[in-house]
Amino acid sequence: MNYKMILQYDGTRYNGWQKQGNTEHTIQGKLEALLARLTGQPVEVQGSGRTDAGVHAKGQAAHFHLKKPWEPERLMEEINRYLPEDIGVLELAAAPERFHSRLNAVGKIYRYQVWMKGKADVFSHRFFYSLGKDLDRDAMEQAAALLVGEHDFRSFCGNKNMKKSTVRRIDAIRIRPVWGGKALEMDFEGNGFLQQMVRIMAGTLIEAGLGEREPGSIGEILQAKNRQAAGFTAPAQGLCLLQVMYKERDLKV
């Protein structure tokens, strides 16, 4: 039986989503080990995508199969009972046998948060990039507008050896002040994202906001198809996966 779940996690102390042979501190690894103990069978948990070390999620989607069915509500209760405090399952439901959390995803929303003024809030600092400088929001929005649409985002890909297509569609980039203007949050919505793409876009927009890059240079960056043309890779702790979108027909059991 196939199950779909929505989960959240504070990625601060984890080496990313994907399980690795040299560490037990991954989200996928924690989930698979727990499910194997609960069900008495090996379980492979497939996520909608791999979040990097230190990246957070409020709405990561994943799926897994069990040979012996469990009632979803009871299974979610048992998982949450034994998961560490910084990982939690928000929803768990039966899914169609062919449902795949990555292949069926039609869109995602990521949020990047930057703290501009003074010391970041003590209880929130793990989720912000502490920049300590003011940003020109108008300049950032001008640059962001040039990223919206379907483009070849090779310049914004952290994988230099990427063999597959680097064409993606950005549907919206929303930039707004938070914490009384002490911080900015940037929401990136699109049909898919390359490795470190959101962090590189965020870093590029931050450079525009600092006056280190002309907002109109985004077109040249896209045309270059060269990682060196874009801005720095913004730190992982400011990034959070908010939501993964699917078509309703792919979720009907």
C-alpha positions in Angstrom: 0.0 0.0 0.0 1.2 3.5 -0.9 1.2 6.4 1.6 1.7 10.1 1.1 2.8 12.3 3.9 3.5 16.0 4.5 6.2 16.7 7.1 8.1 19.6 8.6 11.6 19.8 10.0 14.2 22.1 11.4 17.2 21.2 9.3 19.8 22.9 11.6 21.4 19.7 12.9 20.8 17.5 9.8 23.0 16.7 6.8 20.1 17.3 4.4 17.2 15.1 3.3 19.0 12.3 1.5 20.3 9.4 3.6 24.1 8.9 3.4 26.3 6.0 4.4 28.6 8.1 6.5 26.0 9.7 8.8 22.8 8.9 10.5 21.8 12.6 10.7 19.5 12.9 7.6 15.8 13.3 7.4 15.2 10.4 5.1 17.5 8.2 7.2 15.6 8.9 10.4 12.2 8.2 8.8 13.3 5.0 7.1 14.9 3.6 10.3 11.8 4.4 12.4 9.3 3.0 9.8 11.4 -0.2 9.6 11.2 -0.6 13.4 7.5 0.1 13.5 6.5 -2.2 10.6 9.1 -4.9 10.8 10.1 -4.5 7.1 12.6 -2.3 5.2 10.9 0.9 4.0 12.1 3.3 1.4 10.9 6.9 1.8 11.0 9.0 -1.4 10.8 12.8 -1.0 9.6 15.4 -3.4 13.2 16.6 -3.6 16.5 16.8 -1.7 16.9 19.7 0.7 20.6 20.5 1.5 22.2 20.4 4.9 20.8 23.0 7.2 17.7 23.7 5.0 14.3 23.6 6.7 10.8 22.5 5.5 7.3 23.3 6.6 5.6 21.3 3.8 7.9 18.6 2.4 6.1 15.8 0.7 7.1 12.2 0.6 5.7 8.7 -0.1 6.5 5.1 0.9 5.0 1.6 0.4 4.1 -0.9 3.0 3.4 -4.6 2.3 1.1 -4.8 5.3 -1.4 -1.9 5.5 -1.6 0.4 8.5 -4.5 2.7 9.4 -3.0 6.1 8.4 -4.0 8.0 11.5 -2.6 5.4 13.8 0.6 5.2 11.8 1.1 9.0 11.9 0.6 8.9 15.7 3.2 6.2 16.1 5.7 8.0 13.8 5.3 11.3 15.6 5.6 9.6 19.0 9.2 8.4 18.2 10.5 11.0 15.9 12.9 13.6 17.3 11.4 16.9 18.3 12.7 18.7 15.2 10.9 16.5 12.7 7.1 16.1 12.6 4.5 14.5 10.3 1.6 16.9 9.6 -0.5 14.7 7.3 -0.5 11.0 6.3 -2.9 9.4 4.0 -3.3 6.5 1.6 -2.2 7.4 -2.0 -2.7 5.8 -5.4 -0.2 3.0 -6.0 1.4 4.9 -8.9 1.7 8.2 -6.9 5.3 9.5 -6.7 6.1 12.5 -4.6 8.8 13.8 -6.9 7.6 12.7 -10.3 4.0 13.9 -9.8 4.9 17.3 -8.3 3.8 20.2 -10.5 5.1 23.1 -8.4 6.9 24.1 -5.2 7.2 27.2 -3.1 10.4 28.1 -1.2 11.0 30.9 1.2 14.3 32.6 1.9 14.6 34.9 4.9 17.2 37.6 5.5 17.7 39.5 8.8 18.8 43.1 8.0 18.9 45.2 11.1 20.6 44.5 14.4 20.8 41.1 16.0 18.3 38.5 14.8 15.5 37.4 17.1 17.0 34.8 19.5 14.1 32.4 19.0 14.2 32.7 15.2 17.8 33.2 14.2 18.2 29.6 13.0 15.8 30.4 10.2 17.4 33.6 8.9 20.5 34.6 7.1 21.9 37.3 9.4 23.1 39.9 6.9 23.2 43.0 9.2 22.8 45.4 6.3 19.8 47.2 4.7 18.6 46.0 1.4 17.0 48.1 -1.4 13.7 46.2 -1.9 12.8 48.1 -5.1 16.1 47.0 -6.7 15.5 43.4 -5.6 12.0 43.5 -7.1 13.3 44.8 -10.4 15.8 42.0 -10.6 13.3 39.4 -9.5 10.8 40.4 -12.2 13.5 39.4 -14.8 13.7 35.9 -13.3 10.0 35.2 -13.6 9.0 33.1 -16.6 10.5 30.1 -18.4 14.3 30.4 -18.8 17.4 28.3 -18.9 18.6 28.6 -15.3 22.0 27.0 -15.8 23.7 30.0 -14.3 21.7 29.4 -11.1 22.6 25.7 -10.8 25.0 24.5 -8.2 25.8 21.3 -10.1 28.5 22.1 -12.7 28.1 18.7 -14.3 24.4 18.9 -14.8 23.5 16.8 -17.9 19.8 17.2 -17.9 17.8 20.2 -19.0 18.2 23.3 -16.8 15.1 25.0 -18.2 12.6 25.8 -15.4 9.6 28.1 -15.0 9.4 30.6 -12.2 5.7 31.7 -11.7 6.3 34.3 -9.0 8.8 35.9 -6.7 7.3 37.8 -3.8 9.5 40.0 -1.6 8.1 41.5 1.6 9.3 43.1 4.9 8.8 41.2 8.1 9.6 41.8 11.8 8.7 45.5 11.5 11.1 46.0 8.6 14.0 44.4 10.3 14.0 41.5 7.9 12.9 40.5 4.4 11.4 37.3 3.2 11.4 36.1 -0.5 9.0 33.5 -1.7 10.0 31.6 -4.9 7.2 29.7 -6.7 7.9 27.6 -9.7 7.4 24.3 -11.5 10.8 22.9 -10.3 14.2 24.0 -9.0 17.7 23.0 -9.7 20.4 22.1 -7.1 20.9 25.2 -4.9 18.9 27.3 -7.4 16.8 29.2 -4.8 19.9 30.0 -2.7 21.7 31.3 -5.8 18.7 33.4 -6.8 18.4 34.7 -3.3 22.1 35.6 -3.2 21.9 37.3 -6.5 18.9 39.4 -5.4 20.7 40.3 -2.2 23.6 41.6 -4.2 21.2 43.7 -6.2 19.7 45.0 -2.9 23.1 45.9 -1.6 23.9 47.9 -4.8 26.6 45.4 -5.8 24.8 44.3 -8.9 22.6 46.2 -11.4 19.0 44.8 -11.4 19.0 44.7 -15.2 22.0 42.4 -15.3 19.7 39.4 -14.7 19.2 39.0 -18.4 23.0 38.8 -19.0 23.3 36.2 -16.2 20.7 34.0 -17.8 22.3 34.3 -21.2 25.7 33.4 -19.9 24.6 29.9 -18.8 27.6 30.0 -16.4 27.4 29.7 -12.6 30.2 32.3 -12.2 27.9 34.9 -13.7 25.4 34.8 -10.9 25.6 35.9 -7.3 26.8 34.0 -4.2 25.0 31.0 -2.8 23.0 32.3 0.2 23.5 30.4 3.4 21.3 27.3 4.0 19.7 28.4 7.2 17.6 31.1 5.5 15.9 28.6 3.2 12.6 26.7 3.9 10.5 24.5 1.6 6.9 25.7 2.2 4.8 23.7 -0.1 4.7 21.0 -2.8 1.8 21.1 -5.3 0.1 18.2 -7.0 -2.9 17.8 -9.3 -6.0 16.5 -7.5 -6.3 13.6 -9.9 -2.9 12.2 -8.9 -4.0 12.0 -5.2 -7.3 10.3 -5.6 -7.3 6.7 -4.3 
